Amino acid sequence: MSAPVVAAVLVAALLHAAWNAVAHSISDRLLGFALIGLGGMAGTAPLLLFVGLPPREAWPVLAASVAAHLVYLGLLMLSYRTGEFGQVYPLARGTAPWVVALIGAVLLGERLPPDELAGVVVVSVGLMTLVLAGGVPRKEHLPALLAAFATGLGIASYTVIDAYGVRLTQDPVGYITWVMLLQGPVFFLVALARRRGNLWGQLRPIWRMGLLGGAISAAAYGLVLWAQLSGAVAGIAALRETSIVFAAILGAILFKERFGAVRVAASTIVVVGVLLLAT
C-alpha cells in the first residue's frame, strides 16, 4: 500500500476510535446511536450539492450495505450493553480482518501476497489479544463475547459489500453520502417509536456529543472507502482496525481503564502487523 493510503487509513482508525468512545460514553445506547445516525446524515447531506443519484446498478449494493450497517450497529449496541468497552471492542474489530480476507478471496478474487497476509494475521492476533487485557474472560462474559464476535462478522460483511460498491461506482464521496443518508434516520425512528414522554428532554444532555460522533464516523468511513479504491480490501480492513490501539489509549484517558502489560504487548504486535502491511 502507498504511503498516502496508509496515512489515510490510520487517520480513519483514530477517528473511528473517537466515535466509538463517544458512543460508549452515552449511557442511553439507543438515543446515542440515534444521534450518531443523524450526525452522519448532517455531515454528509451538504455533499448532495456535489454528487448525484447513484447509478441504477449501485442501488442493490447500497441496500445491502445499509442492511449490513444496521445489523452491525444493532449488534454493537448489544455488545456495549452486555460487556466492557475494553473487552468487546477488541474482539469485534479483531475478528473482522481475517474474515474479510476469507470473503475477499472467495467473492472478490483477491489473493494477498505473503507479507500482506502475514500482516493481516498479525494485526488480528494483536487486536484479539486485547480481550485479555481485563483478565481471562469468565462464563458470565460469554454473552458479551458472542455479541462482539457477531459484531465482527457484521463489520466484515459491510466492509466487503462497500469495497465492491465503491469500486462499482468509482465515487467514494457519493457512495458514503448515500449510505449515511439512507441508514441515518433508522435508529432515531426506532427511538421515536419506543420512547414515551419528552424525547427532546432525554436528548438535550447528549445531542451535541451524539451528532459530533456521527460526523466523525462519516469522515472516518469516507477515508476508508477512498482507500479501498487503491488497495486490497483485507489489508485496508486490518490497517483500519488499528483503531483499537487508539481506543485503548482513549479508554485509559477517558474511562480510566488500565493500560497494562497486555495492552502494551498487543499494541506492539499490531504495530508489527502495520509495518508488514505498509512495506
C-alpha positions, 0 to 999 in steps of 0.5 A: 500500500502507498504511503498516502493510503496508509496515512489515510487509513490510520487517520480513519482508525483514530477517528473511528476510535473517537466515535466509538468512545463517544458512543460508549460514553452515552449511557442511553445506547439507543438515543446515542446511536440515534444521534450518531445516525443523524450526525452522519446524515448532517455531515454528509447531506451538504455533499448532495450539492456535489454528487448525484443519484447513484447509478441504477446498478449501485442501488442493490449494493447500497441496500445491502450495505445499509442492511449490513450497517444496521445489523452491525450497529444493532449488534454493537449496541448489544455488545456495549450493553452486555460487556466492557468497552475494553473487552468487546471492542477488541474482539469485534474489530479483531475478528473482522480482518481475517474474515474479510480476507476469507470473503475477499478471496472467495467473492472478490478474487483477491489473493494477498501476497505473503507479507500482506497476509502475514500482516493481516494475521498479525494485526488480528492476533494483536487486536484479539489479544486485547480481550485479555487485557481485563483478565481471562474472560469468565462464563458470565462474559460469554454473552458479551463475547458472542455479541462482539464476535457477531459484531465482527462478522457484521463489520466484515460483511459491510466492509466487503459489500462497500469495497465492491460498491465503491469500486462499482461506482468509482465515487467514494464521496457519493457512495458514503453520502448515500449510505449515511443518508439512507441508514441515518434516520433508522435508529432515531425512528426506532427511538421515536417509536419506543420512547414515551414522554419528552424525547427532546428532554432525554436528548438535550444532555447528549445531542451535541456529543451524539451528532459530533460522533456521527460526523466523525464516523462519516469522515472516518468511513469516507477515508476508508472507502477512498482507500479501498479504491487503491488497495486490497480490501483485507489489508485496508480492513486490518490497517483500519482496525488499528483503531483499537490501539487508539481506543485503548489509549482513549479508554485509559484517558477517558474511562480510566481503564488500565493500560497494562502489560497486555495492552502494551504487548498487543499494541506492539504486535499490531504495530508489527502487523502495520509495518508488514502491511505498509512495506 
